[in-house]
Amino acid sequence: MESLPADPQAAAAAFYANPPTTPDAGDLVLVFPPAGTAHKDWRLAAVRDLARDAAPAARVNAVIDGDAAALATVLAYLADAPGVTGQIFELDGNSAQASLD
C-alpha cells in the first residue's frame, strides 16, 4: 500500500480516493504501514467493506507491517483458511507462527 498521511481522516480520504479493487481471480491482502490506534477504525471498516463487496468470489484481508517472514506466515495461514475474510492481522515483530500455533 502506498504511504498514507499521518492524520487518520486524511489517510482514510486518501485510501477511499483510490480504493484497491479485488482481482478477477484470487484474494486480496492489503499491507498497511504502521500507524497509531486512531487509524484502527477506518482501516477495519475499509477491509470489511471490501470483503463484503468481494464475497463470495474472493476474500479481502489486511496486514499491518511486519517483516517478510511474518508476512509469509500470515499469507500461508490465509491460504489454508478459506473462511477468513474482513480481518486485519497486526504483525508486531514477534513470531507470527507462534501466534498461529
N, C-alpha and C positions, 0 to 999 in steps of 0.2 A: 504494500500500500504506500502510495506517495506520502511524503511528510504532510502532516496536518498542523494547523495553527495550535498554539498552546491553549488558547481560550476555548472552553468546551462548546460554546454556542457558535463560534466561528469555525471550529473543527467540524461540527455537525453540519453546518451550512455548506462547507467545502465538500464534505462527503456526499451530501444529497444533491449538490450541483452537478455531480458526475458520478452517479452510483454505479457500482460494478454490475455486470449482468451475468446471469448463470450461463455457463457454456451449454451448447446444444447437447453435448454428451458428457456426463460426469458431474461431479460435485464441485462445489466452490469452497475454498478455505481462505478467508481473508487473514492477512497478517497485519495487525495494528502495531504501531510503535508504542512504547511505554508512555503512559500519561497519568495524571493524577486521578483520584477517585471521582472527581467531578465529570469525567468522561464516561464513567461506567454505564450510566442510564441510557445515554443516547446510542452508545455502541451496542448495548444489548437489544434495544428497540430496533435498531437498524438490522442487526443479524436476524432477529426473529421475524421481522417484516420480510426480508429477503427469503428466508427459509419458507415462510408461508406461501409466498409468490411462486417459489420453485417447486413446491411439493405437488404431486408425489414423484415427479420426474427426476428431481435432483435434491441434494441436501446442501445446506449452507451452514457453515460453522466459522468460527474465528479463533485466532491465536494471538495473544499479546506477547510480543517479543520472544526472546529465548534464543539459545544457540542452535546451531544446525542439528546437533544430536537430539536435543529435546524436541525440536520441530519434527524431525523424522519419526520419533517415537509417537508423537501425537497423531501424525498422519497415518502411521501403521495401525494405531488403535482405531482411528476413524474408518479405515478400510475394512476392518472386521466388525464394525458396529453400525450396521445399516439403519438402525432406528434412531441414531443420534443426529439431531439437526437443531439449528437455532441456538447453539451453545457457544460460549466463549471460554477458551482454555487459557488461563493466565500462567505463563511459564516464569518461574522465579529464579532460575539458575540452578535449582536443585534437580536431582534426577527425576525426569518425568516418568521413567519406567517404575521407579519405586512407588510413585503415587498411583500408578495403574495396577500394581500387583495386589 
